[in-house]
Amino acid sequence: MIPAKFDYKPAESKEEALSLLAEYGDDAKLLAGGHSLLPLMKLRLATPEVVVDIGSVDDLSYITDKGDVIAIGALTKHRQVEQSDILKEHVPLLAHTASHVGDPQVRNRGTIGGSLCHGDPASDLPAAILATRATLVISGPSGDRTVTSDDFFTDFWETEVNEDELLTEILIPKYTGEKWGFEKFNRRAQDWAIVGCAVQGGDNPGIGMVNMGSTPVRAAEAENALRSGSSSEEVAGLADSGLTPPTDIHGNESYRRHLAKILVQRALDN
Amino acid sequence: MSYPTSMTINGTNYAKSVDPRTLLVHFIREECGLTGTHVGCDTSNCGACTVLLDGDAVKSCTVLAVQANNHKVTTVEGLASEDGAFSPVQEGFRQEHGLQCGYCTPGMLMAATALLKEIPKPTEEEIRQNLEGNLCRCTGYEMIVRSVQWAADNPDGVPVAIGESS
């Protein structure tokens, strides 16, 4: 199983990648670690005419303490996020969530930016990005712009990043609270979550849900309950409120609603 | 369109011109003739195609050969020393009967090699977690876990040349 034919254009810098995107427009796809894009290309669900490989743009791979926020380069690999001492100290939810993505081989290749730009509601990291109230920096022909994680995921496999743009950085507020947790339920260790959740407490609590809608979504009503000091049982009882989980081969809508409540309670109690 | 691609595999440089859609596993097997690396599921689930890319375990069915351009690859053929002595992980799989049909074994060996480089004395739990990307349909994993434990307990291995019986 190999992808359909494409032209290969390696980019050595962000600027070179942007100029290649400007040249080829929607015929081109950015290749980072390739662990979302290549499976799609092998299944011929994606057939880009041009693949712009940004995998060796090293200056987009970093984790930096910037005072109130931690800045993560979009090409930082899951393994680096998982093992980062800075993140373990200041955004433990994200480091922990990264350790649950796929398996070690996948985490050695996949990048945080690639995962977010894939915009898959079944992915783990988008839920953590929502829960931690991250901001995303997108570079384009006219410079950088920032969007909140709430505005980033626009539709199924669709994000705010336009065809001539590139996600470059993720900015995450430091978390000083005690309560956080990530839970997912799946059949085998490396499978996609049937449902998952990333939960962070504090003054501005966040609960990001995996596979509970057509995009990565926040459980806003459960967050409000958490903010007002409700018990974990009451918060968890609202985990599916206002959400429209899908039905597929792994579970129907009511099963997902059930899982959402169980998992949010576990994330809050553990 | 073909793209000039060169990489060092097990210390030997291979320079080929390949279609950019060539997967790393196909480059290794078909362009370089190193057929120890297996294609299993071809969907990044089973881990039979695991190789080391710059020392990190990766699934070579989900890496393009061009992505490994100018990088270093280690395959199962690169584990034994030049005199044929098994690496500790290879010897562990022999001592503890860590394989039956052998199809998953190259991937298991590479994933276990990467694990022991990072965690020289892993717990059973750590071994199981770090091999979660490799599927075996024969052994039930018990002997594989014991094989990796043997390698951790015997970091110098036992120098028995390939082909000799003990």
HADDOCK unambig.tbl for C-alpha pairs under 7 A between the chains (distance, minus, plus):
assign (segid A and resid 1 and name CA) (segid B and resid 42 and name CA) 6.92 0.50 0.50
assign (segid A and resid 2 and name CA) (segid B and resid 21 and name CA) 6.56 0.50 0.50
assign (segid A and resid 3 and name CA) (segid B and resid 21 and name CA) 5.89 0.50 0.50
assign (segid A and resid 5 and name CA) (segid B and resid 21 and name CA) 6.43 0.50 0.50
assign (segid A and resid 7 and name CA) (segid B and resid 1 and name CA) 6.93 0.50 0.50
assign (segid A and resid 8 and name CA) (segid B and resid 20 and name CA) 6.14 0.50 0.50
assign (segid A and resid 34 and name CA) (segid B and resid 63 and name CA) 6.92 0.50 0.50
assign (segid A and resid 35 and name CA) (segid B and resid 62 and name CA) 6.77 0.50 0.50
assign (segid A and resid 38 and name CA) (segid B and resid 62 and name CA) 6.30 0.50 0.50
assign (segid A and resid 39 and name CA) (segid B and resid 43 and name CA) 6.66 0.50 0.50
assign (segid A and resid 39 and name CA) (segid B and resid 62 and name CA) 6.99 0.50 0.50
assign (segid A and resid 103 and name CA) (segid B and resid 132 and name CA) 6.03 0.50 0.50
assign (segid A and resid 103 and name CA) (segid B and resid 133 and name CA) 4.95 0.50 0.50
assign (segid A and resid 104 and name CA) (segid B and resid 130 and name CA) 6.29 0.50 0.50
assign (segid A and resid 104 and name CA) (segid B and resid 133 and name CA) 6.57 0.50 0.50
assign (segid A and resid 105 and name CA) (segid B and resid 57 and name CA) 5.29 0.50 0.50
assign (segid A and resid 105 and name CA) (segid B and resid 58 and name CA) 4.47 0.50 0.50
assign (segid A and resid 105 and name CA) (segid B and resid 59 and name CA) 6.11 0.50 0.50
assign (segid A and resid 105 and name CA) (segid B and resid 133 and name CA) 6.74 0.50 0.50
assign (segid A and resid 106 and name CA) (segid B and resid 58 and name CA) 6.77 0.50 0.50
assign (segid A and resid 108 and name CA) (segid B and resid 56 and name CA) 6.57 0.50 0.50
assign (segid A and resid 108 and name CA) (segid B and resid 57 and name CA) 6.96 0.50 0.50
assign (segid A and resid 108 and name CA) (segid B and resid 58 and name CA) 6.56 0.50 0.50
assign (segid A and resid 109 and name CA) (segid B and resid 58 and name CA) 6.91 0.50 0.50
assign (segid A and resid 189 and name CA) (segid B and resid 132 and name CA) 6.37 0.50 0.50
assign (segid A and resid 190 and name CA) (segid B and resid 132 and name CA) 6.75 0.50 0.50
assign (segid A and resid 190 and name CA) (segid B and resid 133 and name CA) 6.59 0.50 0.50
